[in-house]
Amino acid sequence: MQTIIGRRGFLTGAAAVAVAGWLPVRGQAQGSRTRLILLGTGGGPRPRKVSSAAAQVIVANDTAYVVDCGNGVARQLVFAGVPLPRLRHVFITHHHSDHNADYGNLIWLAWTAGLRTRVDTWGPPPLEKMTRLFFEMNAYDINTRIADEGRVPLAPLVHVHELSEGGLVMQDENVKVTAALVHHPPVVPSFGYRFDAPDRSIVISGDTAPSENLIRLAQGADVLVHDTLYVPGVDRLAARVPNAAALKQSIMSHHTTAEDAGRVAQAAGVKMLVLSHLVPPDDPAITDQIWVDAARMHFKGPVVLGKDLLEI
């Protein structure tokens, strides 16, 4: 029985792959293991060829828990082999467009794919307003499909829970989810989430500068997925835009370098660090090894460089 508590480069080399215990999603055997799939690993809202925007899904007992909804998240779930009607929970870390652009679209498209069951969504205000206005904006299509295709009404399926502080978010038969406030000015509040399942614990940092709250949240976790930047690449990225100084200052104020992600992982005592939300996401001068080596300066465990559709 579900109980909900609402509150306002890869490891390099084939041998490393085997040791870390992860495989690309298409090669992962199905089973009862709690699965983590990186749906999108690039940072920033600009559409790119090399990576999708921020999103991940945790699958436990065929139930899908999506964390963040960057552009294209529904299609990425299809590529990952996760049926859209299995969507049950959506968690938004914060309201930047590379994390919430397809929040409404995910629920809407899951409904067109056959979703008929309750979906709970969790995140900072104004999540309730966003949800309501999305349904209003798309009322013509939704109402037409209800009348013409015999679908169940969509809006009553969606239950929104706004979060304003850290603590227990929800618990069901598969996972316990806990949130912590992280440091992502000026987007406040912003959250990281921890998922504790019977077989493993997974922490998603969201976007944050190095955060003591996140270190406490991630203590002893099996996997920490942490947002990551590489400073020389940020310099090159900023140099290409007219608002270079402001953009660089913004990026540096609320994200974490690969080196500092390693420090956070080491301080939290996690078993594995996954670098994701890469900034910049498409700089050919930054090799997979550069990302991993930077994190390994301060973290002694396995480091995985996030790639779209990688299962961990």
WODA-V357459 format. One record per residue. OMEGA is omega in radians with two decimals (NA if undefined). NEAR is the number of other ideal C-beta (glycine too) atoms within 10 Angstrom. Layout:
omega,near
OMEGA,NEAR
OMEGA,NEAR
This chain:
omega,near
-3.06,4
3.03,12
-3.11,9
3.14,15
-3.12,11
3.07,13
-3.09,15
NA,10
2.84,18
2.87,19
-2.99,19
3.04,15
-3.11,9
3.13,8
3.13,9
3.10,16
-3.11,15
-3.11,11
-3.07,11
3.08,18
3.09,12
-3.13,23
2.97,14
-2.95,13
-3.08,20
-3.11,10
-3.06,8
3.09,17
3.09,6
3.11,9
-3.08,7
-3.12,11
3.07,15
-3.01,21
2.99,21
3.11,24
3.06,25
-3.11,27
3.12,28
-2.98,28
3.13,28
3.10,25
3.09,26
-3.02,22
-3.07,14
3.08,13
-3.06,13
3.05,14
-2.92,5
-3.11,13
3.07,22
-3.13,24
-2.94,31
3.04,35
3.01,28
3.09,28
2.99,23
-3.10,24
3.13,22
-3.12,22
3.09,12
3.06,12
-3.06,16
3.06,23
-3.08,28
3.07,29
-3.11,28
-2.95,30
3.04,28
-3.12,29
3.06,22
-3.03,20
-3.13,27
3.13,21
3.11,16
3.06,25
3.10,25
3.09,12
-3.12,15
3.13,22
3.11,14
-3.11,20
-3.10,14
3.12,19
3.09,14
3.12,19
3.12,24
-3.11,19
3.06,24
3.14,27
3.10,26
-3.14,24
-3.13,29
-3.02,21
2.83,18
-2.96,22
3.10,12
3.10,22
-3.07,28
-3.04,25
-3.11,21
3.09,24
3.13,23
-3.12,19
-3.14,17
-3.11,25
-3.13,25
-3.11,21
3.03,18
3.10,24
3.10,24
3.13,15
3.05,15
3.12,12
3.12,23
-3.04,10
-3.08,12
3.00,13
3.05,20
3.13,20
-2.98,23
3.09,26
-3.10,31
2.95,21
0.12,13
-3.05,13
3.14,20
3.13,14
3.12,11
-3.11,18
-3.11,20
-3.12,14
3.08,12
3.12,18
3.08,16
-3.11,10
-3.06,11
-3.07,14
-3.10,12
-3.14,8
-3.08,12
-3.11,20
3.10,13
-3.12,11
3.08,15
-3.09,14
-2.99,9
-3.02,8
3.10,8
-3.13,7
3.05,17
3.07,11
-3.06,10
-3.01,23
-3.13,14
3.13,8
-2.94,16
-3.13,20
-3.01,14
3.11,18
3.13,19
-3.11,17
3.09,22
3.14,12
-3.13,11
3.12,19
3.12,11
3.14,11
3.13,25
3.07,21
3.05,15
-3.07,18
-3.08,11
-3.00,20
2.88,23
-3.09,15
3.13,22
-3.14,20
3.00,26
3.03,24
3.08,22
-2.95,28
-3.10,18
-3.13,24
0.08,10
-3.10,8
-3.03,15
0.00,13
3.00,19
-3.00,26
2.77,30
-3.10,29
3.04,28
3.11,22
3.09,24
3.07,17
-3.13,19
-3.03,10
-3.10,10
3.10,19
-3.04,21
3.13,27
3.06,26
-3.01,28
-2.83,31
3.10,30
-3.07,26
2.80,26
3.12,17
-2.92,19
3.04,22
3.08,12
3.13,16
3.10,27
3.11,19
-3.13,13
-3.00,24
-3.06,28
3.04,13
-3.09,9
3.08,21
-3.08,18
2.98,22
3.03,29
-3.00,30
3.07,33
-2.90,27
2.99,28
3.08,22
-2.91,22
3.12,15
3.09,12
3.07,20
3.09,19
3.13,12
3.11,14
-3.10,23
-3.11,19
-3.09,10
-3.06,9
-3.10,11
-3.14,6
-2.96,10
-3.05,13
-3.12,9
-3.13,11
-3.13,17
3.13,17
3.13,11
-3.12,14
-3.06,19
-3.06,16
-3.02,12
2.99,19
-3.01,24
3.06,27
3.10,19
3.11,27
-3.12,18
3.03,19
3.06,30
3.10,26
3.14,17
-3.13,24
3.14,29
-3.13,17
-3.13,17
-3.14,20
-3.14,13
-3.11,25
-3.11,16
3.08,22
3.07,29
3.11,30
-3.11,28
-3.04,26
-3.01,33
3.11,26
-0.03,22
-3.05,23
-2.97,22
3.11,15
-3.09,17
3.13,7
-3.13,10
-3.14,19
3.05,13
-3.09,14
3.11,13
3.12,16
-3.04,24
-3.12,22
3.14,16
3.13,22
-3.10,27
3.08,17
-3.04,12
3.14,17
-3.03,24
-3.13,10
3.13,16
3.08,19
3.12,26
3.04,25
-3.08,24
3.03,25
3.10,17
3.08,21
3.03,17
3.05,23
-3.06,19
NA,22
